[in-house]
Amino acid sequence: MSSLQLQAINGKSQLLVRTPFPNKKCVRKPFILRPQAVSSKTQRIMESVSVSGEVGGAGGAYSYQALKRLDQLWSNICSPQQVVQEPQQVVSTIPSLFTSSDLADKAEGSYDVIVCGGTLGIFIATALCARGLRVAIVERNVLKGREQEWNISRKELLELVEVGVLEEDDIERVTSAKFNPNRCGFERKGEIWVNNILNLGVSPARLIEIVKKRFISLGGVVFEGLSVSSISVYDDAAILKLSGDKILSSRLIIDAMGNFSPIVKQIRRGRKPDGVCLVVGTCARGFENNSLSDVIFSSSTVKKVGDSKAQYFWEAFPAGSGPLDRTTYMFTYVEPQPGSPKLEELLEEYWDLMPEYQLCCFLLDGVHLQFLYDRVFHLTI
């Protein structure tokens, strides 16, 4: 007969096995108990989904590790600000002529407009280029669109045709899915069905590829893999210094780098944003009734998430990757403060609410399967 005893040894919980026989030497065999961290549903799902790489630009990321990095960044924003740190001064004014400075000979190009941030900046850059201006784009990564679709209306795409960004034939080339009618609604407040509003699923990858080629054909210049170091505003030019000591000269610089732009950080002087829209979502397969979309829909009242409260809104539409595929986003608006929900907490809510919202169920640890996740998205805006 043996007895078991849990005892602290050197600060660690260890399991001791004791033999009570009097004529035998007692042998103590320590076994260290190593508590296994229980992985979240989000971790198990995301680690089971194969991904080809991270998404940049106006996208997000697919992997669980990228989610943890975003949550750490979001936690830093939400933490109490005891001391507001002055951000790096990216933009400065120099009251003199650039043409008379020592850097004038080092500029590698002179442009009418330089757009910083290419994922969304490519559209305004191409429109300006179509008007005869000399335009350059600076993109920190490779200038390309993400995989999950944008939803938009044909009317909006025709506006891009009017300003020379697209040809009308391009609309069909970039459209992955069409759907009508589209629902707007709130819990127990009724529904409104509309037509031709956000009723096209557009492939950002194809769209940006087409616009990028048009931009270059019009004489535009793309600088990829370079980040903004500083901008010096002289009396006669705005000078952009990039990583790698590259210097560009321009009459105008447009910031399209988004929420984490160093220029935005300088303008805000270390202050938190007033509000943030947190978005999570998936592209999933297995939706048999998949011809309609939700422009905005709320299926529940305000819910407690972690130490905070949130009102959830949904957006969903057929995906172009297959007749049973559907893109679904859940988003909420919060103030960045201690206790605000993390993205992983929102995804945990997403898995619980998604089956009821879309009238479906999914496989996890042996639960009945009706659809499979192809991609898991998480974004901050």
C-alpha positions in Angstrom: 0.0 0.0 0.0 1.3 3.5 -0.8 0.2 6.9 0.3 0.3 10.1 -1.7 1.1 13.5 -0.2 1.3 16.9 -1.9 4.2 18.9 -0.4 6.0 22.1 -1.3 9.7 21.5 -2.0 12.0 24.3 -3.1 9.0 26.5 -3.8 7.4 23.9 -6.1 4.4 21.6 -5.6 5.7 18.0 -5.7 3.9 14.7 -5.3 5.6 12.3 -2.9 5.1 8.6 -2.9 5.6 6.9 0.5 5.7 3.1 1.2 4.5 2.3 4.8 6.2 -1.0 5.2 8.4 -0.9 8.4 11.1 -3.3 7.3 11.8 -1.6 4.1 13.7 1.5 3.4 11.3 4.3 2.5 11.9 5.5 -1.0 10.9 9.1 -1.8 10.2 9.7 -5.4 9.4 13.3 -6.2 7.1 14.1 -9.1 6.8 17.7 -10.1 3.3 18.7 -10.9 3.4 21.0 -13.9 0.0 22.6 -14.3 -1.0 22.7 -18.0 -2.4 26.0 -19.2 -5.7 25.5 -20.8 -5.7 27.0 -24.3 -8.6 29.2 -25.3 -11.0 28.2 -28.0 -9.5 31.0 -30.1 -6.0 29.6 -29.8 -7.2 26.1 -30.7 -9.1 27.3 -33.7 -6.4 29.7 -35.0 -3.6 27.2 -34.6 -5.6 24.6 -36.6 -6.1 27.0 -39.5 -3.2 27.0 -42.0 -2.1 30.4 -43.1 0.2 31.6 -45.9 1.5 34.7 -44.1 0.5 37.8 -42.1 -1.6 40.6 -43.6 -0.4 44.1 -43.6 -1.7 47.5 -44.6 -5.4 48.1 -43.9 -5.9 44.5 -43.0 -4.9 42.6 -39.8 -3.4 39.3 -39.2 -4.3 35.6 -39.2 -2.0 33.9 -36.7 -2.5 33.4 -33.0 0.9 34.9 -32.2 0.0 38.0 -34.2 -3.2 38.2 -32.2 -1.2 38.2 -29.0 1.0 41.0 -30.3 -2.0 43.1 -31.2 -3.5 42.5 -27.8 -0.3 43.6 -26.1 -0.3 46.8 -28.2 -4.0 47.4 -27.3 -3.3 46.8 -23.6 -0.5 49.4 -23.7 -2.9 51.9 -25.2 -5.5 51.1 -22.5 -3.1 51.3 -19.6 -3.3 54.3 -17.3 -1.1 57.1 -18.4 0.9 58.3 -15.4 3.4 60.3 -17.6 2.6 61.3 -21.1 5.7 60.6 -23.2 6.5 63.0 -26.0 6.4 61.1 -29.3 9.2 61.2 -31.8 9.2 64.4 -33.8 8.8 63.1 -37.3 7.7 66.4 -38.9 9.7 69.6 -38.5 9.8 73.0 -40.1 13.1 74.5 -41.4 12.7 78.2 -42.4 15.1 78.2 -45.4 15.3 77.0 -49.0 16.0 73.3 -49.6 17.6 74.1 -52.9 20.3 76.0 -50.9 20.9 73.3 -48.3 23.6 70.6 -48.2 21.0 67.9 -48.8 19.8 69.3 -52.1 22.2 67.1 -54.1 21.3 63.9 -52.2 17.6 63.9 -53.1 16.9 60.9 -55.4 13.7 62.2 -56.9 11.5 65.2 -57.0 7.7 64.8 -57.1 4.5 66.9 -57.0 3.0 64.5 -54.4 4.3 61.7 -52.3 1.7 59.4 -50.6 2.9 57.5 -47.5 1.0 54.3 -47.0 0.1 52.4 -50.1 -2.8 50.0 -49.3 -5.3 52.8 -49.3 -3.0 55.5 -50.6 -2.8 53.8 -54.0 -6.2 55.1 -54.9 -5.6 58.8 -54.4 -2.1 58.5 -55.8 -3.5 57.0 -59.0 -6.2 59.7 -59.3 -3.6 62.4 -58.9 -1.3 60.6 -61.4 -4.2 60.5 -63.9 -4.4 64.3 -63.7 -0.8 64.6 -64.9 1.0 65.0 -61.6 4.2 63.3 -60.8 3.4 61.0 -57.8 5.3 58.5 -55.7 4.1 56.0 -53.1 6.1 54.9 -50.1 5.0 51.6 -48.5 6.7 49.9 -45.5 5.8 46.4 -46.8 5.0 45.0 -50.2 2.1 47.0 -51.8 -0.6 44.4 -52.1 -4.2 43.8 -50.9 -5.3 41.3 -48.3 -7.2 38.2 -49.0 -10.6 38.7 -47.3 -13.0 40.8 -49.4 -14.2 44.3 -49.0 -17.9 44.9 -49.6 -18.8 48.0 -51.6 -21.5 49.1 -54.1 -21.1 49.4 -57.9 -21.9 53.1 -57.6 -18.8 53.6 -55.4 -16.6 51.7 -57.9 -18.0 53.8 -60.8 -16.7 56.9 -58.9 -13.2 55.4 -59.1 -13.8 55.0 -62.8 -14.8 58.7 -63.1 -11.5 59.9 -61.5 -9.3 57.6 -63.6 -8.4 55.0 -61.0 -10.2 52.1 -62.7 -11.6 51.2 -66.1 -15.2 50.1 -66.1 -14.2 46.6 -67.3 -12.1 46.4 -64.1 -15.2 46.3 -62.0 -16.2 42.8 -63.1 -12.6 41.6 -62.8 -12.3 42.6 -59.1 -15.9 41.6 -58.1 -15.9 38.2 -56.4 -19.5 38.1 -55.3 -22.9 39.9 -55.7 -25.7 39.8 -53.3 -29.1 41.4 -52.7 -31.1 42.4 -50.7 -29.1 43.5 -47.6 -30.3 43.8 -44.0 -30.0 46.5 -41.4 -31.5 45.8 -38.0 -31.3 45.9 -34.2 -32.6 43.5 -31.6 -36.3 43.7 -31.3 -36.4 47.0 -33.2 -37.3 45.6 -36.6 -35.3 45.2 -39.9 -34.8 47.3 -43.0 -33.9 45.6 -46.3 -32.1 47.6 -48.9 -30.8 46.9 -52.4 -27.5 47.8 -54.1 -25.9 49.1 -50.9 -22.5 47.4 -50.1 -23.8 44.5 -52.2 -20.6 43.6 -54.0 -17.7 41.5 -52.6 -14.5 42.9 -54.0 -11.1 41.2 -53.9 -8.6 43.7 -52.5 -5.7 41.6 -53.8 -7.0 41.9 -57.4 -8.2 45.4 -57.0 -4.9 46.8 -55.7 -2.9 44.8 -58.2 -4.9 46.4 -61.1 -4.7 49.9 -59.6 -1.0 49.5 -58.9 -0.3 48.5 -62.5 -2.4 51.5 -63.7 -0.5 53.8 -61.4 2.9 52.7 -62.7 1.7 52.9 -66.3 0.7 56.5 -65.7 4.3 57.2 -64.6 3.8 56.7 -60.9 6.8 55.4 -58.8 6.5 52.9 -55.9 9.0 52.6 -53.1 8.4 49.3 -51.3 10.0 48.0 -48.1 10.8 51.5 -46.8 9.5 53.3 -43.7 9.2 57.0 -43.0 12.0 58.4 -40.8 11.4 62.1 -40.9 9.7 64.9 -42.9 11.3 68.4 -43.1 9.2 71.2 -44.4 11.3 73.9 -46.1 10.1 77.1 -47.7 10.3 75.5 -51.2 9.8 71.8 -50.6 8.8 69.0 -48.2 11.7 66.5 -47.8 11.0 62.9 -46.9 13.8 60.8 -45.3 13.2 57.1 -45.5 14.9 54.1 -44.0 18.2 53.4 -45.7 19.0 57.1 -45.9 16.9 57.6 -49.0 15.8 61.2 -49.5 12.8 62.3 -51.7 11.6 65.8 -52.4 8.0 66.8 -52.9 5.6 69.8 -53.1 3.0 67.9 -51.0 3.2 64.8 -48.7 0.0 62.9 -47.9 -0.2 60.6 -44.8 -2.2 57.5 -45.6 -0.5 55.3 -43.0 -3.5 54.8 -40.8 -4.0 54.9 -37.0 -0.4 53.9 -36.2 1.1 56.6 -38.4 4.1 58.4 -36.7 2.6 61.6 -37.9 -0.7 60.9 -36.2 1.3 60.0 -33.0 3.1 63.4 -33.2 -0.2 65.3 -33.7 -1.8 63.5 -30.7 1.3 64.2 -28.5 1.0 60.9 -26.7 -2.7 61.2 -25.9 -4.9 58.1 -26.2 -7.5 58.0 -29.1 -10.9 59.1 -28.0 -12.5 55.8 -29.2 -11.5 52.7 -31.0 -13.5 50.2 -33.2 -12.4 46.7 -32.5 -13.1 44.2 -35.2 -12.8 40.4 -35.4 -14.1 38.0 -38.0 -13.7 34.9 -40.1 -14.2 33.5 -43.6 -16.0 30.2 -43.1 -17.5 27.4 -45.4 -20.8 25.6 -44.9 -23.5 28.2 -45.3 -26.3 26.8 -47.4 -28.5 29.9 -47.4 -25.9 32.3 -48.6 -27.4 34.9 -51.0 -28.1 37.8 -48.6 -25.9 40.1 -46.5 -26.0 42.1 -43.3 -24.8 45.7 -43.7 -25.1 46.2 -39.9 -27.0 44.0 -37.5 -27.1 43.8 -33.7 -28.6 40.6 -32.3 -28.1 41.3 -28.6 -28.1 44.0 -26.0 -25.0 45.4 -24.2 -22.9 42.5 -22.8 -20.3 42.3 -20.2 -16.9 41.4 -21.6 -14.0 41.0 -19.1 -14.1 44.1 -16.9 -16.0 46.2 -19.5 -19.3 46.3 -21.4 -19.8 46.2 -25.2 -22.5 46.4 -27.8 -21.8 44.0 -30.6 -22.6 44.7 -34.3 -22.4 42.2 -37.1 -21.5 42.5 -40.8 -21.7 39.4 -43.1 -21.8 38.7 -46.8 -21.1 35.9 -49.2 -17.4 35.3 -50.0 -16.1 34.9 -53.6 -14.1 31.8 -52.8 -17.1 29.5 -53.0 -21.0 29.3 -53.0 -21.0 28.1 -49.3 -18.3 30.5 -48.1 -19.2 33.6 -46.0 -17.2 36.4 -44.5 -18.5 37.6 -41.1 -17.2 40.4 -38.9 -18.2 41.3 -35.4 -17.2 44.8 -34.2 -17.8 47.1 -31.3 -16.8 50.7 -30.2 -15.0 51.2 -27.0 -13.0 53.8 -25.0 -9.3 52.8 -24.5 -9.2 52.4 -20.8 -8.1 49.7 -18.2 -10.6 46.8 -18.4 -11.5 47.3 -22.0 -12.1 44.0 -23.8 -9.1 42.4 -25.6 -9.3 41.0 -29.1 -9.0 37.5 -27.8 -11.9 38.1 -25.5 -14.0 39.4 -28.4 -13.1 36.3 -30.4 -14.2 34.0 -27.5 -17.5 35.9 -27.6 -17.6 35.6 -31.4 -17.4 31.7 -31.3 -20.2 31.6 -28.7 -22.5 34.1 -30.5 -21.8 33.2 -34.2 -23.8 29.9 -34.4 -27.0 31.6 -33.1 -26.4 34.7 -35.2 -25.8 32.8 -38.4 -28.0 29.8 -37.5 -25.1 27.3 -37.8 -22.7 25.3 -35.6 -19.1 24.3 -35.9 -16.6 21.6 -35.0 -14.4 22.0 -32.0 -13.2 19.2 -29.8 -15.7 16.8 -31.3 -18.7 19.1 -31.5 -21.0 18.6 -34.5 -19.6 20.1 -37.8 -21.5 22.3 -40.2 -18.9 24.7 -41.4 -15.1 25.0 -41.4 -13.0 28.1 -40.7 -10.8 29.0 -43.6 -9.3 32.3 -42.2 -9.7 34.1 -38.8 -9.3 37.8 -38.9 -8.6 40.2 -36.2 -8.1 43.9 -36.7 -7.9 47.2 -34.8 -8.9 50.5 -36.3 
